[in-house]
């Protein structure tokens, strides 16, 4: 199978190792998953009170497993077009990845919901809904668009991080959640154009790729700097 069909030549896919390993890493969409995790960390760090570092680790694990693994496995299963990563993983293998990621994410989430942050429950329900509605393109793909993507993987992770720390929600947090929404909206809009341009092998795809790299890298660097600042 040609690399441009299976996306093995994407910039975030390692150039070494067995093909199946490369496909798995590519499926995680690490730069974009990193953005989503970054939003949850930033939301956590904006807590006006004490920062609970164990909860930051928990929210990172939740979004890495639920989004990085489960959502992207669901995307490969539920794609209405050709599978974005080819047929290197069977539907059974993808289903195992999907379920495993959700078990870990919701296992951690339920623990914190029961003992510390019950207000996280609505976010957990919404994110679970969007995971299936978006990736399986339910209701004729009604939720499979840029707006819902930006809400589910931009605003909600930010609010989840804030709630994880405070078990509360403020007007300020809701207002600031517009920032990750806009960043996520920009990223997915560029990403969709980039995929089309890359298939036609135009020089414009390189420019689009550079923009995506800048957005994802700057988001991650800002988050790391913010983490270090808060830890000092």
matplotlib code that plots the C-alpha trace (Angstrom):
import matplotlib.pyplot as plt

x = [0.0, 1.4, 2.6, 0.5, -2.6, -1.8, -0.4, 2.9, 4.7, 3.0, 5.4, 4.4, 4.9, 8.3, 10.6, 12.0, 10.7, 8.2, 5.3, 2.7, 4.6, 4.8, 1.1, 0.2, 2.3, 0.7, -2.8, -2.2, -1.8, 0.6, 1.0, -2.8, -3.4, -0.7, -2.7, -5.8, -3.8, -2.2, -5.7, -6.6, -3.3, -3.8, -7.3, -5.9, -3.2, -5.7, -7.3, -7.4, -6.6, -4.2, -2.9, -3.3, -0.5, -1.9, -5.0, -2.9, -1.3, -4.8, -6.2, -3.2, -3.7, -7.5, -7.1, -4.2, -6.0, -9.5, -8.5, -5.0, -6.0, -9.7, -11.0, -8.5, -9.2, -12.9, -12.0, -10.3, -13.3, -16.0, -14.5, -17.1, -14.3, -11.2, -9.5, -7.0, -4.3, -5.0, -5.7, -2.7, -5.0, -8.1, -11.4, -11.0, -7.6, -9.0, -11.9, -9.5, -7.6, -10.8, -12.2, -8.8, -8.4, -11.9, -11.5, -8.4, -9.7, -13.1, -11.6, -9.4, -12.2, -14.8, -12.4, -12.0, -15.7, -16.7, -14.1, -13.2, -14.8, -18.4, -18.9, -16.5, -19.3, -21.1, -17.9, -17.2, -20.6, -20.3, -16.8, -17.9, -20.9, -18.7, -16.1, -18.7, -20.9, -18.0, -15.8, -18.7, -20.3, -23.7, -26.9, -25.5, -22.3, -24.2, -21.4, -18.6, -17.6, -15.1, -17.4, -18.1, -14.5, -13.4, -15.9, -15.2, -11.4, -10.7, -13.1, -14.2, -10.7, -9.9, -13.0, -12.3, -8.9, -10.3, -13.1, -10.6, -8.8, -11.7, -14.9, -16.5, -17.1, -16.7, -17.8, -14.1, -13.2, -16.1, -14.9, -11.3, -12.5, -13.1, -9.3, -8.8, -11.9, -10.5, -7.1, -8.7, -11.0, -8.0, -6.1, -8.8, -9.7, -6.1, -5.7, -8.6, -7.2, -3.8, -5.0, -6.6, -3.5, -1.1, -3.0, -2.5, 1.1, 1.0, 3.7, 0.9, 0.8, 4.3, 3.1, 0.0, 2.2, 4.4, 1.4, 0.1, 3.6, 3.7, 0.2, 0.8, 4.4, 3.7, 0.7, 2.8, 5.8, 3.5, 2.0, 5.3, 6.5, 3.3, 3.8, 7.3, 6.3, 3.5, 5.8, 8.5]
y = [0.0, 3.4, 5.7, 8.6, 6.4, 5.2, 8.6, 7.0, 10.0, 12.5, 14.7, 13.3, 9.6, 8.2, 7.2, 4.2, 0.9, -1.7, -0.4, -1.3, 0.5, 3.6, 3.4, 3.1, 6.2, 8.0, 7.1, 8.8, 12.2, 13.2, 16.9, 17.3, 15.1, 17.1, 20.3, 18.8, 17.6, 21.1, 22.7, 20.5, 21.3, 25.1, 24.8, 23.0, 25.6, 28.5, 27.2, 30.1, 27.8, 25.0, 23.1, 19.3, 17.8, 14.3, 15.6, 17.1, 13.7, 12.2, 14.6, 14.0, 10.2, 10.6, 12.6, 10.7, 7.4, 8.7, 10.9, 9.7, 6.1, 5.5, 8.4, 7.8, 4.1, 4.9, 7.3, 4.4, 2.1, 4.6, 6.4, 6.6, 6.8, 4.8, 4.0, 6.9, 4.4, 1.6, -2.0, -2.6, -2.9, -5.1, -3.8, -6.2, -4.7, -1.2, -2.2, -3.5, -0.2, 1.8, -0.2, -0.3, 3.4, 4.1, 1.7, 3.4, 7.0, 6.4, 4.3, 7.2, 9.7, 7.8, 7.6, 11.4, 12.0, 9.8, 11.1, 14.6, 16.3, 15.2, 18.2, 16.4, 13.9, 16.1, 16.7, 12.9, 12.2, 14.9, 13.8, 10.2, 11.2, 13.3, 10.5, 8.3, 10.9, 12.7, 9.7, 7.4, 10.3, 9.6, 11.4, 11.8, 13.4, 16.2, 16.4, 15.7, 19.3, 21.9, 23.6, 20.4, 19.3, 22.6, 22.3, 18.7, 18.8, 22.4, 24.0, 20.9, 19.7, 23.2, 23.2, 19.6, 20.6, 23.6, 21.5, 18.7, 21.2, 23.2, 21.1, 24.4, 26.4, 30.2, 32.7, 33.5, 29.9, 29.8, 33.0, 31.8, 28.5, 30.4, 30.6, 26.8, 26.7, 29.2, 27.4, 24.0, 25.4, 26.9, 23.7, 21.4, 23.8, 24.0, 20.2, 19.4, 21.7, 20.2, 16.6, 17.6, 19.6, 16.7, 14.3, 16.5, 17.0, 20.7, 23.0, 24.6, 21.6, 22.4, 25.9, 24.4, 21.8, 24.5, 26.4, 23.2, 22.6, 26.2, 25.9, 22.5, 23.3, 26.7, 25.4, 22.7, 25.0, 27.5, 24.8, 23.5, 27.0, 27.6, 24.3, 25.2, 28.6, 27.2, 24.5, 27.1]
z = [0.0, -1.0, 1.8, 0.7, 1.0, 4.5, 5.6, 6.5, 5.1, 7.5, 9.5, 12.8, 11.9, 12.8, 9.9, 11.7, 13.0, 11.7, 9.6, 12.1, 14.9, 12.6, 11.8, 15.5, 16.4, 13.5, 14.6, 17.9, 16.1, 18.8, 17.9, 18.0, 20.9, 22.7, 22.0, 23.6, 26.6, 26.8, 27.0, 29.9, 31.7, 31.1, 32.5, 35.5, 36.1, 36.0, 39.2, 41.7, 44.6, 45.4, 42.4, 42.9, 40.8, 41.0, 39.3, 36.5, 35.9, 36.0, 33.4, 31.1, 31.3, 30.7, 27.5, 26.2, 26.5, 25.6, 22.7, 21.7, 21.7, 21.8, 19.7, 16.9, 16.9, 16.6, 13.8, 11.9, 12.5, 11.8, 8.7, 6.0, 3.4, 3.1, 6.4, 7.0, 8.1, 5.7, 6.8, 9.0, 12.0, 11.9, 13.2, 16.2, 17.0, 16.7, 18.9, 21.6, 21.4, 21.7, 24.7, 26.5, 26.2, 27.5, 30.4, 31.6, 31.0, 32.6, 35.4, 36.4, 35.8, 37.9, 40.8, 40.9, 40.3, 43.2, 45.7, 44.7, 41.7, 41.0, 38.7, 36.2, 35.5, 32.9, 31.0, 31.1, 29.6, 26.9, 25.9, 25.7, 23.5, 21.2, 20.9, 19.2, 17.6, 15.9, 14.9, 13.8, 12.0, 13.6, 12.5, 9.0, 10.3, 12.1, 14.8, 12.4, 11.6, 12.7, 15.3, 17.3, 17.0, 18.5, 21.3, 22.2, 21.8, 22.6, 25.1, 27.0, 27.8, 29.1, 31.3, 32.4, 33.7, 35.5, 37.1, 37.9, 40.2, 41.6, 41.3, 40.2, 37.1, 36.8, 34.2, 33.7, 32.9, 30.4, 28.8, 28.5, 27.0, 23.9, 23.3, 23.0, 20.9, 18.4, 18.4, 17.8, 15.2, 13.3, 13.6, 12.3, 9.5, 8.3, 8.8, 6.5, 3.8, 4.3, 3.7, 0.4, -0.7, 0.3, -1.8, -4.9, -4.0, -4.4, -2.9, -0.8, 1.4, 2.7, 3.8, 5.4, 7.2, 8.6, 10.0, 11.7, 13.2, 14.5, 16.1, 17.7, 18.8, 20.2, 22.2, 23.7, 24.5, 26.1, 28.3, 29.4, 30.3, 32.2, 34.1, 35.0, 36.2, 38.4, 39.8, 40.9]

ax = plt.figure().add_subplot(projection="3d")
ax.plot(x, y, z, "-o")
ax.set_aspect("equal")
plt.show()
